[in-house]
Amino acid sequence: MKIRSPRLIRMIASCLGALIWCWMKTIRVWYWSPDGRQHPVDASQQRFIYAFWHDSILAPMTTRTKIEMLISQHADGELVARICQWVGFGVVRGSSTRGGHEALVNMIHSDPHAHLGITPDGPKGPRRRVQVGMIYMASRTGVPIVCCGFGFTNVRRLTSWDRFAIPRPFSRIVGVVSEPIHVPPNLDRGQLEQWRIHVEDAFLRATAQAEDWAKRIRVEGPIAPPPAVTHEPQRRAAA
């Protein structure tokens, strides 16, 4: 059942926001990046498009760094947007299917001292498939993309299309971020697709590395991240 009442949405968002804030306070988060920087970096020094899969959207809610989140204009997006605002994120509404141009304009002119946050396989999938809208946005704005893959040491996954991840209290999330990806300006359609595949491969590789790291922690206890993935990520064939 879709929730339409703005007042009810605000009430539910406040309750869920408070619950998520308290829940995520129990989670320990480790990040690893190839350049040794602690992410997310200070946005006043350098601005990034931080990308994370839709199933891992709770993971960035452990940070207090200023991030402007791109949230779908679909009906369910209103609740997500309210929750994001409750936990301290900025929100830009739109997606590749609804309000895409308006969202692009808003993100181009958003807070220059805030990062941009995008779930490039949202709002409806396919799961872990990068949509070209993020590549176009990076090309137009000149803001480099950082792909954030997450692994969970103890997690419950829903049966939704994205297999949404809910980390269990007092567990650990590990994040592996890619090197910044600078998408050239003024790309044509074919070039956008080439860069989409390039970014998707980097994203899947970071995710595979994070999931390997989390698996090793479950078996061996707290350990440093592996220097490289132990298996090749499986990339979904183009439709």
Backbone torsions as a table, in degrees:
resi	resn	phi	psi	omega
1	MET	NA	129.2	179.5
2	LYS	-79.9	138.1	178.0
3	ILE	-94.8	120.7	-175.3
4	ARG	-108.5	-26.1	-174.8
5	SER	-69.7	119.0	178.6
6	PRO	-57.7	-38.2	-179.7
7	ARG	-65.5	-42.6	179.3
8	LEU	-66.5	-38.5	177.6
9	ILE	-61.2	-43.4	178.6
10	ARG	-61.8	-42.0	-179.1
11	MET	-65.5	-45.7	-179.6
12	ILE	-65.5	-41.9	179.9
13	ALA	-62.0	-40.4	178.9
14	SER	-63.3	-43.8	179.9
15	CYS	-66.4	-46.5	179.9
16	LEU	-66.6	-39.3	178.6
17	GLY	-60.1	-44.1	178.9
18	ALA	-64.7	-41.7	179.2
19	LEU	-63.5	-46.3	-179.9
20	ILE	-62.8	-42.6	180.0
21	TRP	-59.1	-46.8	179.5
22	CYS	-67.6	-42.2	-179.2
23	TRP	-59.6	-49.9	-174.9
24	MET	-71.4	-18.5	175.3
25	LYS	-64.5	-22.5	-179.7
26	THR	-85.7	-8.7	-174.4
27	ILE	-92.9	135.0	173.1
28	ARG	-95.9	135.2	-176.4
29	VAL	-123.2	128.4	173.7
30	TRP	-115.8	138.1	175.0
31	TYR	-117.7	148.1	172.6
32	TRP	-135.6	135.5	178.2
33	SER	-133.8	147.2	-177.0
34	PRO	-64.6	-25.3	-179.9
35	ASP	-93.1	1.5	175.7
36	GLY	80.3	1.4	179.4
37	ARG	-79.6	150.6	176.0
38	GLN	-86.0	119.1	179.7
39	HIS	-104.7	150.2	-4.1
40	PRO	-73.1	141.4	-177.8
41	VAL	-76.5	169.9	176.4
42	ASP	-65.3	116.6	-175.3
43	ALA	-65.8	-20.3	177.9
44	SER	-74.1	-17.7	178.2
45	GLN	-93.1	-42.0	176.7
46	GLN	-155.6	137.7	-175.7
47	ARG	-105.6	138.1	179.9
48	PHE	-130.6	158.6	162.3
49	ILE	-93.5	107.6	176.6
50	TYR	-88.4	121.5	-178.0
51	ALA	-111.4	135.5	175.8
52	PHE	-146.2	148.6	-176.5
53	TRP	-64.7	152.9	-177.7
54	HIS	-59.1	-34.3	-178.6
55	ASP	-69.2	-16.9	-176.0
56	SER	-107.6	22.1	-171.8
57	ILE	-64.9	-21.1	178.0
58	LEU	-72.1	-27.4	-174.8
59	ALA	-59.7	-46.1	179.8
60	PRO	-66.6	-14.4	-179.9
61	MET	-73.3	0.0	175.1
62	THR	-86.6	-6.9	-178.1
63	THR	-105.1	153.5	176.6
64	ARG	-109.3	10.1	176.6
65	THR	-67.4	144.4	-178.2
66	LYS	-67.7	119.1	179.0
67	ILE	-135.3	131.1	173.4
68	GLU	-95.6	112.6	-175.5
69	MET	-90.8	135.0	172.4
70	LEU	-87.3	115.9	-175.8
71	ILE	-119.4	138.1	-177.9
72	SER	-57.5	150.4	173.1
73	GLN	-87.4	2.6	174.8
74	HIS	-63.6	163.3	-175.0
75	ALA	-56.6	-42.6	-179.2
76	ASP	-66.9	-22.1	-178.3
77	GLY	-66.7	-27.3	-179.8
78	GLU	-62.6	-42.4	178.5
79	LEU	-65.7	-44.0	179.2
80	VAL	-62.1	-42.0	179.9
81	ALA	-60.9	-43.5	179.8
82	ARG	-63.5	-39.9	179.3
83	ILE	-65.3	-44.3	179.1
84	CYS	-59.3	-43.1	178.6
85	GLN	-65.2	-36.5	-179.1
86	TRP	-63.9	-38.9	-178.1
87	VAL	-86.6	1.6	170.5
88	GLY	109.4	6.3	177.6
89	PHE	-88.2	150.3	166.1
90	GLY	-78.6	161.7	-175.8
91	VAL	-135.5	132.9	168.7
92	VAL	-120.6	126.7	-176.1
93	ARG	-92.4	139.1	177.0
94	GLY	144.9	168.5	178.6
95	SER	-158.5	-175.3	178.9
96	SER	-71.7	-14.5	-177.1
97	THR	-110.4	-27.1	-179.6
98	ARG	-138.3	124.6	177.5
99	GLY	70.6	24.0	-175.0
100	GLY	-63.3	-46.8	-178.4
101	HIS	-65.6	-43.6	179.5
102	GLU	-62.6	-41.6	179.2
103	ALA	-63.0	-40.5	179.1
104	LEU	-61.1	-47.1	179.2
105	VAL	-59.9	-44.7	-179.0
106	ASN	-64.5	-37.6	-179.2
107	MET	-74.0	-34.3	176.2
108	ILE	-61.7	-38.0	-176.8
109	HIS	-102.1	17.7	179.6
110	SER	-75.8	179.0	-176.9
111	ASP	-52.7	116.7	-177.9
112	PRO	-69.2	-9.9	178.2
113	HIS	-107.7	24.5	176.7
114	ALA	-130.4	143.2	173.5
115	HIS	-72.6	162.8	173.2
116	LEU	-104.8	136.4	179.2
117	GLY	-119.1	130.8	-175.3
118	ILE	-139.1	138.8	167.4
119	THR	-104.1	96.3	-168.7
120	PRO	-72.3	-5.4	173.7
121	ASP	-104.1	4.4	179.5
122	GLY	-92.2	168.6	0.3
123	PRO	-90.1	-5.6	-173.7
124	LYS	-129.0	5.9	178.1
125	GLY	91.4	-169.3	7.8
126	PRO	-62.9	154.5	-177.6
127	ARG	-61.3	132.2	176.4
128	ARG	53.9	42.4	174.0
129	ARG	-123.6	116.7	-179.1
130	VAL	-69.3	130.1	174.8
131	GLN	-90.1	152.7	-172.3
132	VAL	-69.7	-17.7	-177.8
133	GLY	-57.8	-38.8	179.9
134	MET	-66.4	-36.6	179.7
135	ILE	-66.4	-43.1	178.0
136	TYR	-61.6	-41.9	179.9
137	MET	-63.2	-43.7	178.4
138	ALA	-64.4	-37.5	178.9
139	SER	-66.2	-40.3	-177.9
140	ARG	-75.9	-37.0	-175.7
141	THR	-88.0	-24.4	-175.0
142	GLY	77.7	7.6	179.7
143	VAL	-87.8	124.4	-178.5
144	PRO	-69.1	152.4	-180.0
145	ILE	-94.3	135.7	169.5
146	VAL	-119.9	117.3	-179.7
147	CYS	-86.2	128.8	-177.3
148	CYS	-113.6	109.2	174.9
149	GLY	-96.5	139.4	-177.2
150	PHE	-123.3	144.3	172.1
151	GLY	-124.6	151.3	-175.3
152	PHE	-124.6	132.1	-179.8
153	THR	-80.4	-24.5	179.7
154	ASN	-153.6	107.9	-168.7
155	VAL	-143.2	148.9	170.2
156	ARG	-110.0	130.0	179.6
157	ARG	-110.3	134.2	179.1
158	LEU	-77.0	171.3	179.6
159	THR	-93.3	15.5	179.1
160	SER	-69.6	171.2	-176.7
161	TRP	-57.6	-31.5	-177.2
162	ASP	-95.2	-2.1	-174.8
163	ARG	53.4	57.0	-174.2
164	PHE	-52.5	133.3	-174.4
165	ALA	-97.0	126.4	174.1
166	ILE	-117.4	102.1	-179.6
167	PRO	-65.8	139.2	179.9
168	ARG	-74.9	149.8	-179.0
169	PRO	-55.0	141.9	176.4
170	PHE	66.3	19.2	173.8
171	SER	-93.9	-168.2	-176.0
172	ARG	-130.2	139.8	170.8
173	ILE	-110.8	134.6	174.7
174	VAL	-116.6	135.3	-178.7
175	GLY	-119.9	133.8	174.1
176	VAL	-117.5	123.8	-178.6
177	VAL	-108.3	147.0	178.7
178	SER	-79.7	166.3	167.9
179	GLU	-65.5	148.9	178.9
180	PRO	-56.2	134.1	-179.5
181	ILE	-107.5	115.6	-178.2
182	HIS	-95.3	108.3	-179.8
183	VAL	-85.5	126.3	-178.5
184	PRO	-63.3	155.5	177.8
185	PRO	-78.4	163.6	170.0
186	ASN	57.9	45.8	179.3
187	LEU	-82.6	143.9	173.5
188	ASP	-85.9	179.4	-173.2
189	ARG	-60.7	-43.1	179.7
190	GLY	-64.4	-40.9	179.2
191	GLN	-67.5	-37.0	176.5
192	LEU	-59.5	-41.6	179.7
193	GLU	-67.1	-39.4	177.5
194	GLN	-61.2	-42.5	179.5
195	TRP	-72.4	-31.4	175.9
196	ARG	-60.3	-45.8	179.2
197	ILE	-64.2	-41.5	179.5
198	HIS	-60.9	-46.0	-179.6
199	VAL	-67.6	-40.6	179.5
200	GLU	-62.0	-40.9	177.8
201	ASP	-62.4	-43.7	178.2
202	ALA	-63.3	-38.2	-179.5
203	PHE	-65.5	-47.6	-179.5
204	LEU	-65.4	-34.6	178.8
205	ARG	-66.8	-43.6	178.0
206	ALA	-63.3	-39.4	179.7
207	THR	-65.8	-43.4	178.9
208	ALA	-62.2	-39.8	179.6
209	GLN	-65.8	-42.2	178.9
210	ALA	-64.8	-41.4	-179.5
211	GLU	-68.4	-36.4	174.0
212	ASP	-62.1	-43.3	179.9
213	TRP	-60.9	-47.0	179.4
214	ALA	-62.3	-39.1	179.2
215	LYS	-63.9	-41.4	179.1
216	ARG	-65.7	-36.4	177.5
217	ILE	-63.7	-40.9	179.0
218	ARG	-61.2	-35.4	-176.0
219	VAL	-87.7	-43.2	-169.8
220	GLU	-108.2	-8.7	-174.8
221	GLY	90.8	-179.0	-177.3
222	PRO	-57.0	120.8	179.9
223	ILE	-140.7	163.3	177.4
224	ALA	-68.5	156.6	179.8
225	PRO	-66.1	147.6	176.5
226	PRO	-66.1	148.1	-178.8
227	PRO	-69.7	-19.0	179.4
228	ALA	-158.9	160.8	178.6
229	VAL	-65.4	149.2	-179.8
230	THR	-95.2	-2.2	174.7
231	HIS	-149.6	156.5	-179.9
232	GLU	-78.4	132.4	177.0
233	PRO	-65.6	146.7	178.9
234	GLN	-92.1	113.5	179.8
235	ARG	-93.9	131.7	179.4
236	ARG	-61.8	132.7	178.6
237	ALA	-65.2	145.4	179.1
238	ALA	-64.0	140.9	-179.4
239	ALA	-72.0	NA	NA
